Amino acid sequence: MKSSPDEDAAYITAELAQRVVDQVIPSLPYNVNVMDARGRIIGSADKARVGTTHAGAKEALRRNRPVVIHRGEESPGTKPGVNIPLYIDDRAVGVVGITGDPREVETTAKVLVLTIELLIRQEQHRDDLRWREAAIRDVMSGLANGTMTEARLLTMLHDIGSPLRPPWNITAAITTHRGKAWSPSHAARLLRHLDGMANVVAAEYGGAVWILQGSSTGRSVAILLRGIGSVDARFIVGRAEATTDQLSLDAQRLRVLLPRPELLPDREEVRLSALQGELAVAFQPPDVSEDIAGQILGPLSAKLIDTASTFLSNDLSISHTSVELGMHRNTLVQRLERVEALTGLNLRRFDDAVAMRLAILATRTLRPATTPRSSR
């Protein structure tokens, strides 16, 4: 079926035509025109001719072959030269014309046509990549906002040429530099690592690189992380073998957590399921965080808060904490007793340890000026 001029306009835009002309004209002693599928000049070294109709181009499109205009054969809107149809996907989508003695310019015109065809294909490839990246971001956005059904997810993945299937895994890669966003080159490097991996699509979204894996198993997730382990990043890993509903829930949790990098552990890899405390704090209003932090940590000195935090991060182990802090275990026990005396929380009891951990997490979300500190 014959395409319309409007459809062909998608192949060669006025912007591209003029850019090509501007690139080649310094090396040519001739005027160059690029015409669209209607024979209208859309790029020219002679800017006054842009927007006018080129009779030779219209004739070349009508005949579907080059048209040569010799001196003495000129008509309004034409000059001596060569006009060669421009083909993309076997369609004549425009015409390239060079003004001059046909015997001198015909070879140059043929080379120029090939050059423009190559440039148009490069533009198409870039457009395809941009469209695919945007489509993958739409997938991630739908999952993160809880609006993605399984049918819609499968359709979108099929349309972008990546027909992944459940079970799923969603993983977010974030920068190792706390409080800083990905640099474009850093994110691009990770996306290049991921490009072409089986059962994987990825896109930069919400300040992180989101990685969706289909046909997911615990082993396939481990292989994926090993495959991109050389990239300087931290990974927040959702559950393996997730249903579509579970996938969406994990993505929604990531949407809440990722804008709060101060809450995320410094470890290279952490399971999303281990961040329930961080998630709870991320959900609560700032005034609630400030109240909890003030109530529990207000009576404590920075030294005691650091002791409590280290004790919690070492799974309530006296021996491991004393080694990390470089103090005798008796000194550590005395500090923990001091914490209990000031707060009423015995950190060797599970519930009290959880309360302290949530309070410490809450302080990370507060401005330094509001973070409670005592001299005791």
N, C-alpha and C positions, 0 to 999 in steps of 0.2 A: 504494500500500500504506500502510495506516495505521501511523504511528510509535508506538512505545511511550513511556510516560512517562519511562523512563530515557533514551531518545534525546532527548526534548524537554528534559530537564534540562540538556543541553549548551548549550541556547540561553539559559536564564535561571537563573543560579545564585543561591543564597541570598545570597551576598556582593553580587552585583550588585543583587539586589532590594532589600536593605536600604540599599545605598548610594544607590539612586534615591530611596527613600522619605526618607532623611535629607536629600537635596538639596532635595526639593520641599516637605516638610512645613512649613518655616518660613514659606513664602509662602501657605499654605492654612489656612483655619480649620476644616478637616475632617480626620478620620482617614483614612489611606490604607493599604490592604493590597495586597500583591502575592502571588498564589497560583501554585503550580506546576501542572503538567498533571494532578495528582491532586486539585486543589482544596485542597491544604494551604497554609496561610499561611507564606511564607518571608521576607517583609519587611513590617514594620508599624511605624507610629508607636506603637502599643500593644505593647510588647515581650512582654507576658504572653500575647498571642495567637499569637506565632510558634510554629509546630509544630502548631497545632490545625487541624482541618478546617473549611472554610467551605462550608456547604451551598449558599449562593447561587452560589459559584464552581463547584461541582460541577454544579449545574443549568445554568449558562451553558455549561459545556463539553459537557454532554450534549445541549443544544438547539443548540449552535453559534451562539448569538446572545446579545445582552445580556439580563440578568435584572434587573428593577427590583423592589425590595422596599419597599413602602410601610409607613407606620406602621400597626401593628395586624396586619401579616403576618409579624412576626418569628417565628423558630423558634430552638431552641438552636443557637448558633454563628453566628447571623446578626443583623444590625441593619438598620434602614432605610437604603437607599442604592442605588447602581448598581454592577453587576458586568459588565464588558465583556471578552470574550475578547481575548487578546493573540496576534496572528498574526505569525509569521516564516516566510518562504518558503511562504506559503499554509497553514501549519500553526497550529492553535491550541495554543500551547505554555504557556499560562498565562492568568491572569485578573487584571485590575486592578479593585479595588473602592474606592469612596469612600463613607464613611458620612455620611449626612445626608439632608435632604429631597430626593428624586429630582428635583424641579423645579429645585432650586438647584444640584445637583452634577452633573447629567448632562453638561452642556457641558464642565465642567472635567474630568470623567472621560474624555471623548473626546480632549481635548487631551493629557491625561496618557498615555493609551494610545499616541498617536503619538510622544510624547516618549520613552517607554520603548522602543518599537520602534526608534527612532533610536539610542538608547544601546546597545541590544543589538547592532545592526548595527556600531556603532563598535567594540564589544568583539570581535565576530567578525573584523573587519578587522585589529585589533591582534593577535589570536590567529593569524590567517593569516600575518601578517608575521613574528611570532615563530617560527612553525613553519617558514616558508621560510628564515629566517636560520639556524635550527638545522640544517636539512637541508643547506644550503650548507656550513656548518661541518663537517658529517659528510663531505661530499665532499672537502673540503680535508684533513681528518684522515686519511681513507682513502688519499689520494694521498701525504701526507707520511709515513705509516707503511708504505707499500709494500704495502698490502693490497687495493688497488682494481684489479679487473679491468676490461677495457674494457666488457664486457657490463653489469657492475654500474654503472659510471660512466654509461653511456648511459641505463640505466633510472632512476637517481636524478635525472639532469638532466631527463628526461622528466616524472618525477613532480612536480617543482617548477615545471613549466611553462616550462622553458628547455631545449628539446631541441637542445643544441649537438652538433656533430659534429667529428671530427678533420679535419685536423691541429690541434694544440693549441699554446697558449703559457701558461705560468704566470709571473706577475710578482708580486713582493711590494713593497708600499709601506711604508716605515718613516719614522719621524719624523726630522726634520733635527736634532733636539736629541740629541746622543750621550748614551747612558746613561739616557734618559728614555723612558717608555712613551707611547703615544698617549693623548691626552685623549679622553674619550668624544665631545665635541663635534667634535674634529678628525677622528676616524675617521668620525663620522656625516656630516660635510661631504663627505669623499671618497666615501663610499658613495652619497650623494645624486647626486654627479657621475656615478657609474657606473650608477646605476639607470636602466634603460631603454635603455642602450647595446646595440646589436645584437651578438649572439654573445658576450655577457659575463655572467658571474656573479661576485659578490665577497662576501667576508665577513671580519669581523675574526677572526683566529685566531693564536694564539701570539705576541701582541704586535705583529702587523703586519696590514695589510689585504692579503689574498690575492686575486688577480684571475686568473680562469680565462677564457681566450678560446678559442672554437671557430672552425673554418674559418680558422685563423691563417696569415698570411703575414708576411713582413718588413714589407710596407707597412701591413698592418692593425695590427701591433704599434706601428709608428711613429705611426699615426693615433690609436691608443688613448692613447699617452703624451702626445701633443700635446693631446688632449682633456681630460686631467686635469692638465696641466702647471701650471695656476694654483693648484693645491693645494700647500701647503708640505709637500713630502715628498721622500724619496729613493727611487729605484726599483731593485730588483734584478731583472733581466730574464732569464728563461729563454729557451731557444732557440725560434725561430719554426718553424712547420711540424713540430712534434714529433709522433712517434707516441705512443700511449698509454703504452707502456713508457718512452719517453724523458721524457714528461711526469712520470711517477711518479718517475723518477730525479732530475729537476730539483727536484721537490717535496721529496724526501728530502734533497737538498743544502740546500735552504732551511731545512728543519727543524733541521739541524745548525748552520747559520750564523746564523740570526736571533736565537737566544738569546745570541750573542756579538757585540753591536753594536760592541765595541771593535776588532774585526777588520775591520769593514766600512769601505770608503773613504768619504770625505766628499763624493764627487762626486754630483751630482744623479741621474745614471743610470749604472749599471754592469752589464755583462753577467755573468751567473752563470758563464759559461765562463771569464771572466778572473779568477776568485777561487779558482783551484786551490790556490795557496799558502795562502790564508786557510782553505780547507776542510781542508787537511792539518793545519794547526795546530789547528783547532777539534776535530779528531778525536783528537789526541794527548793523553795524560794530562798533568795539570799538572806532575808531577815531571819528565817528559820536556822540556816547554817550559822549565822552570826550568834544567835541565841544559844544554840547547842555548844558551839565552841567556847563562848563566854562562860556558860554554866559549868562545863567540865574542865576546860583548860585554863580558865581565868585565874584560879589559885596557884597555878604551877609556873615555875621558872622555865626558861628555855632549856636548861640542862635537864630538868625532870621530864619535859615533853619529849626531848630527844631520846632519853632513856626509855620512856614508855613506847615510843615509836619503834625503836630498835628491838625491844623485847617482843613486840607484836610481829615484826617482820621476821623474827627468828622462831616463830611458832611457839612462843612462850617458853623457850629453852633458856634456863639460867646459864648453863655452860657456854652455849653458842653466843649468847648476848654479851657475857663478860669478856669473851675472847674478842668479839668485834669492837667493844668499847674500850678494851685494854685496861680493865679494872678487875680487882679481886671480886669473887662471887659474893663475899660478905658485903662488900660495898654496894654491889648491885641490889642485893636483898634489902639493904637499908634504904636505898633510893625508892624501891618499889613500895616499901612500907610507908615512906614519906608521901608517895603519890596517893596511897590509900587513905592516909590520915587527912590529906587536904581535899580529896574528892569523894571519899567513901567508896571508891572502886578498887576491888582486889583483882589485879590484872591476871592472876592465876586462875580466876574463875571465868568460864566461857562468856556468860552474858555481860559481865563487866568489861571483859576484853573487847567484845563487839562494840559496846558503848564508847569506849575510848577510841577505837579505830574510826568509828564514824565521826567523832569529834575532830580527830586529827585530819581526816579527809575534808571535813567542812572548812578547816582553816585554810586549806589550799585554794579555796574558791574566793577567799576574802582579800580585800586590799590589805597591804602590809600595815597600814595605819590602824586597821580595825582588828588585826590579829591579836588576841589577848596574850599578854605576857605579864607575869608577876615576878617580883624580886625574890620570892621565897624558894 
